[in-house]
Amino acid sequence: MAVRAEIQQIALAHRRRYGYRRITAERRRRGLLVNHKRVARLMREDNLLAIQPKAFVVTTDARHDFEVYLNLASRLTLTGIAFPRMARLPSSINQPAAGKPAPLEAQADSVTIMQKV
């Protein structure tokens, strides 16, 4: 079983980060041809499937001695919504044609009204 031993050697040399595709490519680079399906089967039988690295590493230190401030935004409630309105345009500026939007300078921002409870 030279194929199995070679696969185990490659997998362990790369700290089990190589999957069956990369091990197949590595064997081809070494001049040893083998089908990718055989490599996958042998790796599965020997429990050599690649170990996936952690996707997220926690970097926040929640066990500190500093004061933790309250989330004051959670005490606010929505009392209404202000819709975007057209600003008055000077008569010297051409009015937009029907169905076309006004220039960005003429549009007012929408504002959400918040009130403290």
Backbone atoms as SQL, in Angstrom:
CREATE TABLE atoms (id INTEGER PRIMARY KEY, chain TEXT, resi INTEGER, resn TEXT, atom TEXT, x REAL, y REAL, z REAL);
INSERT INTO atoms VALUES
  (1, 'A', 1, 'MET', 'N', 0.822, -1.188, 0.000),
  (2, 'A', 1, 'MET', 'CA', 0.000, 0.000, 0.000),
  (3, 'A', 1, 'MET', 'C', 0.868, 1.255, 0.000),
  (4, 'A', 2, 'ALA', 'N', 1.660, 1.408, -1.012),
  (5, 'A', 2, 'ALA', 'CA', 2.536, 2.574, -1.127),
  (6, 'A', 2, 'ALA', 'C', 1.723, 3.846, -1.320),
  (7, 'A', 3, 'VAL', 'N', 0.582, 3.705, -1.984),
  (8, 'A', 3, 'VAL', 'CA', -0.273, 4.874, -2.220),
  (9, 'A', 3, 'VAL', 'C', -0.794, 5.407, -0.896),
  (10, 'A', 4, 'ARG', 'N', -1.270, 4.523, -0.031),
  (11, 'A', 4, 'ARG', 'CA', -1.813, 4.927, 1.272),
  (12, 'A', 4, 'ARG', 'C', -0.715, 5.578, 2.125),
  (13, 'A', 5, 'ALA', 'N', 0.466, 5.004, 2.142),
  (14, 'A', 5, 'ALA', 'CA', 1.567, 5.546, 2.940),
  (15, 'A', 5, 'ALA', 'C', 1.983, 6.916, 2.424),
  (16, 'A', 6, 'GLU', 'N', 2.012, 7.081, 1.112),
  (17, 'A', 6, 'GLU', 'CA', 2.376, 8.365, 0.517),
  (18, 'A', 6, 'GLU', 'C', 1.336, 9.441, 0.871),
  (19, 'A', 7, 'ILE', 'N', 0.064, 9.077, 0.817),
  (20, 'A', 7, 'ILE', 'CA', -1.007, 10.023, 1.160),
  (21, 'A', 7, 'ILE', 'C', -0.901, 10.423, 2.625),
  (22, 'A', 8, 'GLN', 'N', -0.663, 9.468, 3.509),
  (23, 'A', 8, 'GLN', 'CA', -0.521, 9.775, 4.930),
  (24, 'A', 8, 'GLN', 'C', 0.670, 10.695, 5.179),
  (25, 'A', 9, 'GLN', 'N', 1.767, 10.447, 4.486),
  (26, 'A', 9, 'GLN', 'CA', 2.962, 11.269, 4.652),
  (27, 'A', 9, 'GLN', 'C', 2.694, 12.708, 4.214),
  (28, 'A', 10, 'ILE', 'N', 2.041, 12.897, 3.071),
  (29, 'A', 10, 'ILE', 'CA', 1.746, 14.249, 2.575),
  (30, 'A', 10, 'ILE', 'C', 0.778, 14.968, 3.509),
  (31, 'A', 11, 'ALA', 'N', -0.270, 14.251, 3.969),
  (32, 'A', 11, 'ALA', 'CA', -1.276, 14.863, 4.838),
  (33, 'A', 11, 'ALA', 'C', -0.660, 15.319, 6.157),
  (34, 'A', 12, 'LEU', 'N', 0.179, 14.483, 6.749),
  (35, 'A', 12, 'LEU', 'CA', 0.779, 14.839, 8.030),
  (36, 'A', 12, 'LEU', 'C', 1.881, 15.887, 7.878),
  (37, 'A', 13, 'ALA', 'N', 2.565, 15.900, 6.739),
  (38, 'A', 13, 'ALA', 'CA', 3.592, 16.912, 6.512),
  (39, 'A', 13, 'ALA', 'C', 2.992, 18.311, 6.416),
  (40, 'A', 14, 'HIS', 'N', 1.751, 18.399, 5.966),
  (41, 'A', 14, 'HIS', 'CA', 1.083, 19.693, 5.831),
  (42, 'A', 14, 'HIS', 'C', 0.060, 19.912, 6.933),
  (43, 'A', 15, 'ARG', 'N', 0.271, 19.263, 8.079),
  (44, 'A', 15, 'ARG', 'CA', -0.553, 19.419, 9.292),
  (45, 'A', 15, 'ARG', 'C', -2.029, 19.223, 9.015),
  (46, 'A', 16, 'ARG', 'N', -2.356, 18.313, 8.141),
  (47, 'A', 16, 'ARG', 'CA', -3.726, 17.947, 7.784),
  (48, 'A', 16, 'ARG', 'C', -4.524, 19.130, 7.251),
  (49, 'A', 17, 'ARG', 'N', -3.864, 20.087, 6.634),
  (50, 'A', 17, 'ARG', 'CA', -4.556, 21.211, 6.005),
  (51, 'A', 17, 'ARG', 'C', -4.851, 20.923, 4.535),
  (52, 'A', 18, 'TYR', 'N', -4.219, 19.907, 3.975),
  (53, 'A', 18, 'TYR', 'CA', -4.445, 19.559, 2.582),
  (54, 'A', 18, 'TYR', 'C', -5.650, 18.639, 2.473),
  (55, 'A', 19, 'GLY', 'N', -6.544, 18.946, 1.554),
  (56, 'A', 19, 'GLY', 'CA', -7.658, 18.068, 1.250),
  (57, 'A', 19, 'GLY', 'C', -7.271, 17.097, 0.150),
  (58, 'A', 20, 'TYR', 'N', -8.239, 16.311, -0.298),
  (59, 'A', 20, 'TYR', 'CA', -7.919, 15.294, -1.297),
  (60, 'A', 20, 'TYR', 'C', -7.478, 15.912, -2.619),
  (61, 'A', 21, 'ARG', 'N', -7.977, 17.090, -2.970),
  (62, 'A', 21, 'ARG', 'CA', -7.585, 17.718, -4.235),
  (63, 'A', 21, 'ARG', 'C', -6.115, 18.134, -4.213),
  (64, 'A', 22, 'ARG', 'N', -5.697, 18.765, -3.109),
  (65, 'A', 22, 'ARG', 'CA', -4.308, 19.231, -3.034),
  (66, 'A', 22, 'ARG', 'C', -3.344, 18.063, -2.907),
  (67, 'A', 23, 'ILE', 'N', -3.759, 16.999, -2.217),
  (68, 'A', 23, 'ILE', 'CA', -2.890, 15.828, -2.106),
  (69, 'A', 23, 'ILE', 'C', -2.767, 15.146, -3.467),
  (70, 'A', 24, 'THR', 'N', -3.852, 15.083, -4.222),
  (71, 'A', 24, 'THR', 'CA', -3.788, 14.524, -5.574),
  (72, 'A', 24, 'THR', 'C', -2.837, 15.342, -6.443),
  (73, 'A', 25, 'ALA', 'N', -2.928, 16.668, -6.345),
  (74, 'A', 25, 'ALA', 'CA', -2.037, 17.533, -7.127),
  (75, 'A', 25, 'ALA', 'C', -0.582, 17.357, -6.686),
  (76, 'A', 26, 'GLU', 'N', -0.362, 17.211, -5.392),
  (77, 'A', 26, 'GLU', 'CA', 1.002, 17.014, -4.885),
  (78, 'A', 26, 'GLU', 'C', 1.577, 15.695, -5.390),
  (79, 'A', 27, 'ARG', 'N', 0.768, 14.659, -5.410),
  (80, 'A', 27, 'ARG', 'CA', 1.243, 13.359, -5.926),
  (81, 'A', 27, 'ARG', 'C', 1.569, 13.469, -7.416),
  (82, 'A', 28, 'ARG', 'N', 0.774, 14.204, -8.164),
  (83, 'A', 28, 'ARG', 'CA', 1.062, 14.373, -9.594),
  (84, 'A', 28, 'ARG', 'C', 2.344, 15.154, -9.806),
  (85, 'A', 29, 'ARG', 'N', 2.607, 16.150, -8.921),
  (86, 'A', 29, 'ARG', 'CA', 3.868, 16.891, -9.025),
  (87, 'A', 29, 'ARG', 'C', 5.064, 15.979, -8.768),
  (88, 'A', 30, 'ARG', 'N', 4.864, 15.000, -7.892),
  (89, 'A', 30, 'ARG', 'CA', 5.933, 14.047, -7.586),
  (90, 'A', 30, 'ARG', 'C', 6.039, 12.939, -8.636),
  (91, 'A', 31, 'GLY', 'N', 5.140, 12.932, -9.601),
  (92, 'A', 31, 'GLY', 'CA', 5.193, 11.948, -10.672),
  (93, 'A', 31, 'GLY', 'C', 4.446, 10.665, -10.382),
  (94, 'A', 32, 'LEU', 'N', 3.625, 10.644, -9.334),
  (95, 'A', 32, 'LEU', 'CA', 2.855, 9.463, -8.957),
  (96, 'A', 32, 'LEU', 'C', 1.391, 9.711, -9.280),
  (97, 'A', 33, 'LEU', 'N', 0.882, 9.121, -10.344),
  (98, 'A', 33, 'LEU', 'CA', -0.488, 9.353, -10.771),
  (99, 'A', 33, 'LEU', 'C', -1.448, 8.487, -9.972),
  (100, 'A', 34, 'VAL', 'N', -2.527, 9.102, -9.509),
  (101, 'A', 34, 'VAL', 'CA', -3.593, 8.392, -8.808),
  (102, 'A', 34, 'VAL', 'C', -4.863, 9.213, -8.968),
  (103, 'A', 35, 'ASN', 'N', -5.999, 8.527, -9.031),
  (104, 'A', 35, 'ASN', 'CA', -7.287, 9.180, -9.217),
  (105, 'A', 35, 'ASN', 'C', -7.688, 9.925, -7.945),
  (106, 'A', 36, 'HIS', 'N', -8.325, 11.082, -8.102),
  (107, 'A', 36, 'HIS', 'CA', -8.735, 11.877, -6.939),
  (108, 'A', 36, 'HIS', 'C', -9.778, 11.159, -6.097),
  (109, 'A', 37, 'LYS', 'N', -10.595, 10.314, -6.735),
  (110, 'A', 37, 'LYS', 'CA', -11.616, 9.581, -5.967),
  (111, 'A', 37, 'LYS', 'C', -10.968, 8.547, -5.052),
  (112, 'A', 38, 'ARG', 'N', -9.877, 7.940, -5.504),
  (113, 'A', 38, 'ARG', 'CA', -9.168, 6.979, -4.665),
  (114, 'A', 38, 'ARG', 'C', -8.504, 7.693, -3.492),
  (115, 'A', 39, 'VAL', 'N', -7.928, 8.870, -3.761),
  (116, 'A', 39, 'VAL', 'CA', -7.295, 9.648, -2.689),
  (117, 'A', 39, 'VAL', 'C', -8.339, 10.027, -1.649),
  (118, 'A', 40, 'ALA', 'N', -9.510, 10.457, -2.082),
  (119, 'A', 40, 'ALA', 'CA', -10.568, 10.848, -1.152),
  (120, 'A', 40, 'ALA', 'C', -11.026, 9.646, -0.327),
  (121, 'A', 41, 'ARG', 'N', -11.171, 8.487, -0.959),
  (122, 'A', 41, 'ARG', 'CA', -11.612, 7.293, -0.240),
  (123, 'A', 41, 'ARG', 'C', -10.578, 6.855, 0.783),
  (124, 'A', 42, 'LEU', 'N', -9.309, 6.842, 0.401),
  (125, 'A', 42, 'LEU', 'CA', -8.254, 6.436, 1.335),
  (126, 'A', 42, 'LEU', 'C', -8.132, 7.414, 2.502),
  (127, 'A', 43, 'MET', 'N', -8.278, 8.687, 2.229),
  (128, 'A', 43, 'MET', 'CA', -8.224, 9.678, 3.308),
  (129, 'A', 43, 'MET', 'C', -9.402, 9.515, 4.262),
  (130, 'A', 44, 'ARG', 'N', -10.579, 9.230, 3.714),
  (131, 'A', 44, 'ARG', 'CA', -11.759, 9.022, 4.548),
  (132, 'A', 44, 'ARG', 'C', -11.586, 7.780, 5.425),
  (133, 'A', 45, 'GLU', 'N', -11.054, 6.706, 4.842),
  (134, 'A', 45, 'GLU', 'CA', -10.852, 5.473, 5.607),
  (135, 'A', 45, 'GLU', 'C', -9.820, 5.643, 6.709),
  (136, 'A', 46, 'ASP', 'N', -8.785, 6.447, 6.462),
  (137, 'A', 46, 'ASP', 'CA', -7.732, 6.667, 7.454),
  (138, 'A', 46, 'ASP', 'C', -8.008, 7.872, 8.354),
  (139, 'A', 47, 'ASN', 'N', -9.168, 8.474, 8.204),
  (140, 'A', 47, 'ASN', 'CA', -9.559, 9.657, 8.979),
  (141, 'A', 47, 'ASN', 'C', -8.510, 10.771, 8.839),
  (142, 'A', 48, 'LEU', 'N', -8.123, 11.032, 7.609),
  (143, 'A', 48, 'LEU', 'CA', -7.138, 12.069, 7.313),
  (144, 'A', 48, 'LEU', 'C', -7.751, 13.271, 6.619),
  (145, 'A', 49, 'LEU', 'N', -9.062, 13.434, 6.715),
  (146, 'A', 49, 'LEU', 'CA', -9.702, 14.569, 6.067),
  (147, 'A', 49, 'LEU', 'C', -9.165, 15.861, 6.660),
  (148, 'A', 50, 'ALA', 'N', -9.125, 16.888, 5.865),
  (149, 'A', 50, 'ALA', 'CA', -8.498, 18.152, 6.263),
  (150, 'A', 50, 'ALA', 'C', -9.243, 18.775, 7.434),
  (151, 'A', 51, 'ILE', 'N', -8.472, 19.343, 8.351),
  (152, 'A', 51, 'ILE', 'CA', -9.032, 20.062, 9.489),
  (153, 'A', 51, 'ILE', 'C', -9.274, 21.494, 9.049),
  (154, 'A', 52, 'GLN', 'N', -10.492, 21.967, 9.218),
  (155, 'A', 52, 'GLN', 'CA', -10.821, 23.329, 8.826),
  (156, 'A', 52, 'GLN', 'C', -10.378, 24.291, 9.911),
  (157, 'A', 53, 'PRO', 'N', -9.660, 25.363, 9.557),
  (158, 'A', 53, 'PRO', 'CA', -9.276, 26.342, 10.568),
  (159, 'A', 53, 'PRO', 'C', -10.504, 27.080, 11.074),
  (160, 'A', 54, 'LYS', 'N', -10.397, 27.626, 12.287),
  (161, 'A', 54, 'LYS', 'CA', -11.505, 28.378, 12.857),
  (162, 'A', 54, 'LYS', 'C', -11.800, 29.587, 11.979),
  (163, 'A', 55, 'ALA', 'N', -13.070, 29.820, 11.733),
  (164, 'A', 55, 'ALA', 'CA', -13.461, 30.932, 10.873),
  (165, 'A', 55, 'ALA', 'C', -13.366, 32.267, 11.606),
  (166, 'A', 56, 'PHE', 'N', -13.516, 32.248, 12.947),
  (167, 'A', 56, 'PHE', 'CA', -13.555, 33.494, 13.703),
  (168, 'A', 56, 'PHE', 'C', -12.748, 33.319, 14.983),
  (169, 'A', 57, 'VAL', 'N', -11.845, 34.227, 15.235),
  (170, 'A', 57, 'VAL', 'CA', -11.050, 34.194, 16.446),
  (171, 'A', 57, 'VAL', 'C', -11.505, 35.351, 17.324),
  (172, 'A', 58, 'VAL', 'N', -11.901, 35.056, 18.549),
  (173, 'A', 58, 'VAL', 'CA', -12.376, 36.080, 19.464),
  (174, 'A', 58, 'VAL', 'C', -11.176, 36.875, 19.965),
  (175, 'A', 59, 'THR', 'N', -11.210, 38.180, 19.756),
  (176, 'A', 59, 'THR', 'CA', -10.095, 39.026, 20.186),
  (177, 'A', 59, 'THR', 'C', -10.498, 39.991, 21.292),
  (178, 'A', 60, 'THR', 'N', -11.772, 40.001, 21.676),
  (179, 'A', 60, 'THR', 'CA', -12.239, 40.915, 22.703),
  (180, 'A', 60, 'THR', 'C', -11.976, 40.321, 24.075),
  (181, 'A', 61, 'ASP', 'N', -11.422, 41.131, 24.968),
  (182, 'A', 61, 'ASP', 'CA', -11.185, 40.707, 26.335),
  (183, 'A', 61, 'ASP', 'C', -12.344, 41.213, 27.176),
  (184, 'A', 62, 'ALA', 'N', -13.308, 40.353, 27.443),
  (185, 'A', 62, 'ALA', 'CA', -14.494, 40.768, 28.194),
  (186, 'A', 62, 'ALA', 'C', -14.245, 40.716, 29.692),
  (187, 'A', 63, 'ARG', 'N', -13.131, 40.160, 30.129),
  (188, 'A', 63, 'ARG', 'CA', -12.852, 40.043, 31.561),
  (189, 'A', 63, 'ARG', 'C', -11.854, 41.121, 31.988),
  (190, 'A', 64, 'HIS', 'N', -12.233, 42.381, 31.818),
  (191, 'A', 64, 'HIS', 'CA', -11.361, 43.472, 32.199),
  (192, 'A', 64, 'HIS', 'C', -11.934, 44.178, 33.420),
  (193, 'A', 65, 'ASP', 'N', -11.143, 45.047, 34.020),
  (194, 'A', 65, 'ASP', 'CA', -11.551, 45.742, 35.239),
  (195, 'A', 65, 'ASP', 'C', -12.121, 47.123, 34.969),
  (196, 'A', 66, 'PHE', 'N', -12.305, 47.482, 33.718),
  (197, 'A', 66, 'PHE', 'CA', -12.815, 48.803, 33.382),
  (198, 'A', 66, 'PHE', 'C', -14.338, 48.843, 33.500),
  (199, 'A', 67, 'GLU', 'N', -14.859, 50.044, 33.634),
  (200, 'A', 67, 'GLU', 'CA', -16.302, 50.223, 33.743),
  (201, 'A', 67, 'GLU', 'C', -16.968, 49.948, 32.394),
  (202, 'A', 68, 'VAL', 'N', -18.100, 49.262, 32.438),
  (203, 'A', 68, 'VAL', 'CA', -18.876, 48.980, 31.235),
  (204, 'A', 68, 'VAL', 'C', -20.032, 49.971, 31.209),
  (205, 'A', 69, 'TYR', 'N', -20.112, 50.763, 30.152),
  (206, 'A', 69, 'TYR', 'CA', -21.142, 51.787, 30.064),
  (207, 'A', 69, 'TYR', 'C', -22.445, 51.205, 29.538),
  (208, 'A', 70, 'LEU', 'N', -23.544, 51.812, 29.956),
  (209, 'A', 70, 'LEU', 'CA', -24.867, 51.361, 29.536),
  (210, 'A', 70, 'LEU', 'C', -25.112, 51.698, 28.071),
  (211, 'A', 71, 'ASN', 'N', -25.945, 50.895, 27.439),
  (212, 'A', 71, 'ASN', 'CA', -26.364, 51.165, 26.067),
  (213, 'A', 71, 'ASN', 'C', -27.575, 52.088, 26.132),
  (214, 'A', 72, 'LEU', 'N', -27.347, 53.373, 26.033),
  (215, 'A', 72, 'LEU', 'CA', -28.429, 54.353, 26.178),
  (216, 'A', 72, 'LEU', 'C', -29.357, 54.362, 24.972),
  (217, 'A', 73, 'ALA', 'N', -28.902, 53.885, 23.830),
  (218, 'A', 73, 'ALA', 'CA', -29.739, 53.881, 22.636),
  (219, 'A', 73, 'ALA', 'C', -30.905, 52.903, 22.791),
  (220, 'A', 74, 'SER', 'N', -30.778, 51.896, 23.644),
  (221, 'A', 74, 'SER', 'CA', -31.869, 50.934, 23.812),
  (222, 'A', 74, 'SER', 'C', -33.062, 51.551, 24.529),
  (223, 'A', 75, 'ARG', 'N', -32.870, 52.706, 25.187),
  (224, 'A', 75, 'ARG', 'CA', -33.963, 53.369, 25.890),
  (225, 'A', 75, 'ARG', 'C', -34.774, 54.292, 24.980),
  (226, 'A', 76, 'LEU', 'N', -34.340, 54.491, 23.746),
  (227, 'A', 76, 'LEU', 'CA', -35.047, 55.372, 22.831),
  (228, 'A', 76, 'LEU', 'C', -36.122, 54.600, 22.083),
  (229, 'A', 77, 'THR', 'N', -37.224, 55.270, 21.803),
  (230, 'A', 77, 'THR', 'CA', -38.299, 54.640, 21.034),
  (231, 'A', 77, 'THR', 'C', -38.599, 55.490, 19.810),
  (232, 'A', 78, 'LEU', 'N', -39.069, 54.857, 18.785),
  (233, 'A', 78, 'LEU', 'CA', -39.422, 55.533, 17.547),
  (234, 'A', 78, 'LEU', 'C', -40.794, 56.166, 17.710),
  (235, 'A', 79, 'THR', 'N', -40.880, 57.477, 17.480),
  (236, 'A', 79, 'THR', 'CA', -42.162, 58.170, 17.635),
  (237, 'A', 79, 'THR', 'C', -42.773, 58.556, 16.301),
  (238, 'A', 80, 'GLY', 'N', -42.010, 58.521, 15.237),
  (239, 'A', 80, 'GLY', 'CA', -42.542, 58.879, 13.940),
  (240, 'A', 80, 'GLY', 'C', -41.448, 58.873, 12.894),
  (241, 'A', 81, 'ILE', 'N', -41.858, 58.986, 11.652),
  (242, 'A', 81, 'ILE', 'CA', -40.908, 58.985, 10.551),
  (243, 'A', 81, 'ILE', 'C', -41.127, 60.235, 9.724),
  (244, 'A', 82, 'ALA', 'N', -40.053, 60.925, 9.414),
  (245, 'A', 82, 'ALA', 'CA', -40.129, 62.097, 8.554),
  (246, 'A', 82, 'ALA', 'C', -39.757, 61.658, 7.141),
  (247, 'A', 83, 'PHE', 'N', -40.617, 61.908, 6.196),
  (248, 'A', 83, 'PHE', 'CA', -40.371, 61.500, 4.821),
  (249, 'A', 83, 'PHE', 'C', -39.534, 62.549, 4.105),
  (250, 'A', 84, 'PRO', 'N', -38.742, 62.153, 3.122),
  (251, 'A', 84, 'PRO', 'CA', -37.960, 63.142, 2.375),
  (252, 'A', 84, 'PRO', 'C', -38.896, 64.116, 1.648),
  (253, 'A', 85, 'ARG', 'N', -38.555, 65.385, 1.694),
  (254, 'A', 85, 'ARG', 'CA', -39.370, 66.402, 1.043),
  (255, 'A', 85, 'ARG', 'C', -38.538, 67.142, 0.014),
  (256, 'A', 86, 'MET', 'N', -39.217, 67.737, -0.922),
  (257, 'A', 86, 'MET', 'CA', -38.532, 68.556, -1.920),
  (258, 'A', 86, 'MET', 'C', -38.267, 69.927, -1.316),
  (259, 'A', 87, 'ALA', 'N', -37.045, 70.386, -1.467),
  (260, 'A', 87, 'ALA', 'CA', -36.727, 71.738, -1.034),
  (261, 'A', 87, 'ALA', 'C', -37.237, 72.716, -2.096),
  (262, 'A', 88, 'ARG', 'N', -37.491, 73.903, -1.682),
  (263, 'A', 88, 'ARG', 'CA', -37.939, 74.895, -2.655),
  (264, 'A', 88, 'ARG', 'C', -36.775, 75.291, -3.528),
  (265, 'A', 89, 'LEU', 'N', -37.012, 75.276, -4.799),
  (266, 'A', 89, 'LEU', 'CA', -35.971, 75.630, -5.753),
  (267, 'A', 89, 'LEU', 'C', -36.143, 77.083, -6.173),
  (268, 'A', 90, 'PRO', 'N', -35.038, 77.787, -6.309),
  (269, 'A', 90, 'PRO', 'CA', -35.159, 79.152, -6.826),
  (270, 'A', 90, 'PRO', 'C', -35.717, 79.117, -8.248),
  (271, 'A', 91, 'SER', 'N', -36.400, 80.143, -8.635),
  (272, 'A', 91, 'SER', 'CA', -37.030, 80.170, -9.952),
  (273, 'A', 91, 'SER', 'C', -35.992, 80.176, -11.074),
  (274, 'A', 92, 'SER', 'N', -34.726, 80.524, -10.745),
  (275, 'A', 92, 'SER', 'CA', -33.711, 80.564, -11.790),
  (276, 'A', 92, 'SER', 'C', -33.257, 79.152, -12.204),
  (277, 'A', 93, 'ILE', 'N', -33.503, 78.139, -11.351),
  (278, 'A', 93, 'ILE', 'CA', -33.118, 76.761, -11.674),
  (279, 'A', 93, 'ILE', 'C', -34.262, 76.119, -12.449),
  (280, 'A', 94, 'ASN', 'N', -33.921, 75.444, -13.507),
  (281, 'A', 94, 'ASN', 'CA', -34.947, 74.776, -14.303),
  (282, 'A', 94, 'ASN', 'C', -35.601, 73.669, -13.481),
  (283, 'A', 95, 'GLN', 'N', -36.904, 73.607, -13.529),
  (284, 'A', 95, 'GLN', 'CA', -37.643, 72.565, -12.831),
  (285, 'A', 95, 'GLN', 'C', -37.474, 71.251, -13.589),
  (286, 'A', 96, 'PRO', 'N', -37.386, 70.123, -12.900),
  (287, 'A', 96, 'PRO', 'CA', -37.256, 68.839, -13.599),
  (288, 'A', 96, 'PRO', 'C', -38.546, 68.513, -14.344),
  (289, 'A', 97, 'ALA', 'N', -38.377, 67.776, -15.406),
  (290, 'A', 97, 'ALA', 'CA', -39.535, 67.366, -16.185),
  (291, 'A', 97, 'ALA', 'C', -40.376, 66.388, -15.371),
  (292, 'A', 98, 'ALA', 'N', -41.639, 66.237, -15.738),
  (293, 'A', 98, 'ALA', 'CA', -42.534, 65.348, -15.014),
  (294, 'A', 98, 'ALA', 'C', -42.003, 63.928, -15.051),
  (295, 'A', 99, 'GLY', 'N', -41.962, 63.272, -13.891),
  (296, 'A', 99, 'GLY', 'CA', -41.505, 61.889, -13.820),
  (297, 'A', 99, 'GLY', 'C', -40.011, 61.737, -13.617),
  (298, 'A', 100, 'LYS', 'N', -39.245, 62.836, -13.663),
  (299, 'A', 100, 'LYS', 'CA', -37.805, 62.762, -13.447),
  (300, 'A', 100, 'LYS', 'C', -37.494, 63.277, -12.048),
  (301, 'A', 101, 'PRO', 'N', -36.484, 62.692, -11.385),
  (302, 'A', 101, 'PRO', 'CA', -36.170, 63.137, -10.031),
  (303, 'A', 101, 'PRO', 'C', -35.502, 64.508, -10.036),
  (304, 'A', 102, 'ALA', 'N', -35.644, 65.203, -8.912),
  (305, 'A', 102, 'ALA', 'CA', -35.026, 66.511, -8.761),
  (306, 'A', 102, 'ALA', 'C', -33.530, 66.327, -8.521),
  (307, 'A', 103, 'PRO', 'N', -32.725, 67.364, -8.749),
  (308, 'A', 103, 'PRO', 'CA', -31.291, 67.254, -8.469),
  (309, 'A', 103, 'PRO', 'C', -31.056, 66.925, -7.005),
  (310, 'A', 104, 'LEU', 'N', -29.938, 66.271, -6.723),
  (311, 'A', 104, 'LEU', 'CA', -29.641, 65.851, -5.354),
  (312, 'A', 104, 'LEU', 'C', -29.554, 67.028, -4.405),
  (313, 'A', 105, 'GLU', 'N', -29.094, 68.175, -4.870),
  (314, 'A', 105, 'GLU', 'CA', -28.974, 69.331, -3.994),
  (315, 'A', 105, 'GLU', 'C', -30.336, 69.790, -3.498),
  (316, 'A', 106, 'ALA', 'N', -31.382, 69.469, -4.234),
  (317, 'A', 106, 'ALA', 'CA', -32.708, 69.962, -3.891),
  (318, 'A', 106, 'ALA', 'C', -33.468, 69.004, -2.987),
  (319, 'A', 107, 'GLN', 'N', -32.926, 67.812, -2.749),
  (320, 'A', 107, 'GLN', 'CA', -33.644, 66.849, -1.928),
  (321, 'A', 107, 'GLN', 'C', -33.185, 66.962, -0.482),
  (322, 'A', 108, 'ALA', 'N', -34.143, 66.909, 0.423),
  (323, 'A', 108, 'ALA', 'CA', -33.823, 66.955, 1.850),
  (324, 'A', 108, 'ALA', 'C', -33.622, 65.535, 2.355),
  (325, 'A', 109, 'ASP', 'N', -32.784, 65.369, 3.368),
  (326, 'A', 109, 'ASP', 'CA', -32.550, 64.059, 3.960),
  (327, 'A', 109, 'ASP', 'C', -33.758, 63.639, 4.789),
  (328, 'A', 110, 'SER', 'N', -34.011, 62.320, 4.840),
  (329, 'A', 110, 'SER', 'CA', -35.079, 61.853, 5.716),
  (330, 'A', 110, 'SER', 'C', -34.506, 61.743, 7.108),
  (331, 'A', 111, 'VAL', 'N', -35.309, 62.076, 8.097),
  (332, 'A', 111, 'VAL', 'CA', -34.855, 62.115, 9.470),
  (333, 'A', 111, 'VAL', 'C', -35.795, 61.251, 10.303),
  (334, 'A', 112, 'THR', 'N', -35.238, 60.437, 11.162),
  (335, 'A', 112, 'THR', 'CA', -36.033, 59.639, 12.080),
  (336, 'A', 112, 'THR', 'C', -36.067, 60.358, 13.419),
  (337, 'A', 113, 'ILE', 'N', -37.249, 60.561, 13.937),
  (338, 'A', 113, 'ILE', 'CA', -37.419, 61.296, 15.180),
  (339, 'A', 113, 'ILE', 'C', -37.371, 60.304, 16.335),
  (340, 'A', 114, 'MET', 'N', -36.482, 60.549, 17.288),
  (341, 'A', 114, 'MET', 'CA', -36.336, 59.672, 18.436),
  (342, 'A', 114, 'MET', 'C', -36.676, 60.471, 19.684),
  (343, 'A', 115, 'GLN', 'N', -37.248, 59.820, 20.679),
  (344, 'A', 115, 'GLN', 'CA', -37.602, 60.486, 21.923),
  (345, 'A', 115, 'GLN', 'C', -37.183, 59.608, 23.068),
  (346, 'A', 116, 'LYS', 'N', -36.667, 60.202, 24.138),
  (347, 'A', 116, 'LYS', 'CA', -36.225, 59.467, 25.309),
  (348, 'A', 116, 'LYS', 'C', -37.448, 59.029, 26.111),
  (349, 'A', 117, 'VAL', 'N', -37.430, 57.793, 26.588),
  (350, 'A', 117, 'VAL', 'CA', -38.559, 57.269, 27.375),
  (351, 'A', 117, 'VAL', 'C', -38.400, 57.660, 28.808);
